[in-house]
């Protein structure tokens, strides 16, 4: 199940005692700053959670399994997330 932004805002507001409006502004500012940093090719590290970063995937050639046709898959940027070890331990 996915936690939506609205649910996250409600939980943060309830646990911190801040208003929902202020919490919504803070979450909006956080996501905007993270997006801006990632778009500027910077990684974003959040203590206790992990590291978000953009990685370059190089161009590669793939062979279609049915036709045998060679296809060029273009280079692209990919957003990755690496969780901290304590978070990994919870799920493994």
For each residue, the residues with C-beta under 8 A, 3 or more apart:
1:
2:
3: 7 8
4: 7 8
5: 8 9 27
6: 9 10
7: 3 4 10 11
8: 3 4 5 11 12 27
9: 5 6 12 13 20 23 24 27
10: 6 7 13 14 20
11: 7 8 14 15
12: 8 9 15 16 18 23 26 27
13: 9 10 16 17 18 19 20 22 23
14: 10 11
15: 11 12
16: 12 13 23
17: 13
18: 12 13 22 23 26
19: 13 22 23
20: 9 10 13 23 24
21: 24 25
22: 13 18 19 25 26
23: 9 12 13 16 18 19 20 26 27
24: 9 20 21 27 28
25: 21 22 28 29
26: 12 18 22 23 29 30
27: 5 8 9 12 23 24 30 31
28: 24 25 31 32
29: 25 26 32 33
30: 26 27 33 34
31: 27 28 34 35
32: 28 29 35 36
33: 29 30 36 37
34: 30 31 37 38 44 52
35: 31 32 38 39
36: 32 33 39 40
37: 33 34 40 42 43 44
38: 34 35 41 42 43 44 52 53 54 79
39: 35 36
40: 36 37
41: 38 54
42: 37 38
43: 37 38 51 52 53 54
44: 34 37 38 51 52 53
45: 50 51 52
46: 49 50 51 52
47: 84
48: 84 86 87
49: 46 83 84 87
50: 45 46 81 82 83 84 87
51: 43 44 45 46 81 82
52: 34 38 43 44 45 46 79 80 81
53: 38 43 44 79 80 82
54: 38 41 43 77 78 79 80
55: 77 78 80
56: 75 76 77 78
57: 60 75 76 77 78
58: 75
59: 72 73 74 75
60: 57 72 73
61: 70 71 72 73
62: 70 71 72 73
63: 68 69 70 71
64: 67 68 69 70 71
65:
66:
67: 64
68: 63 64
69: 63 64
70: 61 62 63 64
71: 61 62 63 64
72: 59 60 61 62
73: 59 60 61 62
74: 59
75: 56 57 58 59
76: 56 57
77: 54 55 56 57
78: 54 55 56 57
79: 38 52 53 54
80: 52 53 54 55
81: 50 51 52
82: 50 51 53
83: 49 50 87 88
84: 47 48 49 50 87 88
85: 88 89
86: 48 89 90
87: 48 49 50 83 84 90 91
88: 83 84 85 91 92
89: 85 86 92
90: 86 87
91: 87 88
92: 88 89
